[in-house]
Amino acid sequence: MSADSAPLLVDVERPMRRLFRYLRPMRGRLTFSVVSSVLNKVFDLMPPLLVTWFVDVALRESPEWLSAISGEGIQPELIALGVLTVMIFAGESLFQWMYSWGFMTLAQNLQHRLRVDAYDRMQERELRFFEEHRLGRTLSMLNDDVNQLERFLNASLSDLVQLTVLVLFAGTVLLSTAPTLALIGLAPVPLIIWGSLRFSKLLEPRYARVRAAVGELAARLENNIAGILVIKSFTAEEHESARVEEVSDDYRRANHDAIRLSAVFVPLIRMAIAVGFAGALVVGGTWVASGELKVSVLVLFGMMIQRILWPMTRLGTTFDEYQRAAASARRVFSLLDTPSQVVDPAEPLELTAVRGEIAFDDVVFDYHRGESVLRGLSFRVADGETVGVAGPTGAGKSTLIKLLLRLYDVTGGAVRIDDTDVRGVRQRDLRRQIAVVTQDVYLFHGTIHENIAYGQRANGVTEPTFEEVRAAAQAAHLHEFVATLPDAYETVVGERGIKLSGGQRQRLSLARAILKDAPVLVLDEATSSVDTETERQIQESLRSLAAGRTAIVVAHRLSTIRHADRILVLDDGRVVEEGRHDDLVASGGLYADLWNVQSGNIRPE
């Protein structure tokens, strides 16, 4: 399947089965939690039996086993039952603590592992995923959907275990005591289970729509908060409020659709329970009056049937949580299961001692089928050479940078570094050899020092010294500004570097690239949005930084590359001109047109 036709996310069959397979590494804790929950429910079901035995003792019909352990007489038997009662409640409390602790820690462990695995998988995805998949939806999967699975494991899974034990244990006790009466009282159980499964199937698509709607809502909110400056500048608050209201209303209506159905479940189940409960008491009371049934057995049935049937009203809530969890699991595992379109080779070549020679050999590339951006692009950059890349908008300038970094794979031809096809090496090894400064600088929330040192820290390189960080800032003409700040290099730059100007962010990004000290330097429109003085300083930094390195400088502002060793002019995905600045201006071609427009020397028609 080609990259342009491959789905961003695949569908996942049987997501809950997949969730439980995911729990296999934690099966020890899962077993501990399930066993503790089972024992807790067994102890919880003992009070009806205790009451039955107390009634038998009071009526002088004590069970033989009780007389055997306590001795003859009402008082010893009552004391023995009292001690047994305390022991049973102590056991119930102990196992409740154990299963609560077990399921909560299991849920937290799974939540942590699933979120980290989903994030790691997301980082492996090709750039297309992030360009075409809205950020809010991804954040919704990493947060809301993972949290939904945690809530299910934390409470609903234990409820399912206890309901199963409840039916099996209590049903066995009742059937062994009075089979006919048990069948009357338990007659609604099959109907309740069938109804629960039926409701579960009906709820499944509704909760899939709920999870999709919450993803859309998160995407809209994230998009608007990130673009708040534009919203305010264009006085678009009312327009955006309406758009948020629209997606929020979609989420509300999706939830209402699910709630309408789930709310019907409990009343219907309660009516079925009432029929079974009343039937058992009426028939049992008749048998007690005729002497066919002991009073203690009727007491046992009255209490135990209630213990079985009434908790089944929670099946609606439990299946509701189950279907919410299934919808969330499908979305999370779809992220984990969808293969990336850019993968490392099975047997990667080593990329060491890189000189920095770069070659594009007849490269063809299209983002979407039939819409080629590069059409047989070919050029070579010698190691240590500084090459500028110019051309009109849409010529493919930024695309060639993405292919060099292997953020996308070529559709045809090859991109090589030191005569090695970039598809033959690990992406990690390739990108470590390239320092990139882009037009849209992204700074992490942290200090200036942390942002400059980010490249070395993130790659496990030895922590750079303060002197190294300062030297990089000086080379990028950033130090003079930092020195004026009260906290200097410990100044927090704010979210996305919002506390710095565009030129300051650009120089910080350049300092980060200088500190990386990679053999290949790439500047992608690095001066297009800065003032003239900042551009001059960046040009000075570039000349010193590019010494001894291979540099590719993509520029819309041609003054940035006028001193390059060579300039490539792209148009329609091909190199149409090549040479030094003065020669290209003198030739009167496309580059000369671009230069004349930017310099104000527009040639007459």
PyMOL commands that set and color helices and strands:
alter all, ss='L'
color gray80, all
select helices_A, chain A and resi 15-22+24-44+46-58+64-70+74-124+127-132+135-177+179-185+188-226+228-233+237-289+295-337+397-404+422-424+427-432+448-452+454-458+466-475+479-483+488-490+495-497+502-516+532-546+558-560+581-587+590-599
alter helices_A, ss='H'
color red, helices_A
select strands_A, chain A and resi 358-366+372-381+386-390+412-417+420-421+434-438+520-524+550-554+566-571+574-579
alter strands_A, ss='S'
color yellow, strands_A
deselect
rebuild
show_as cartoon
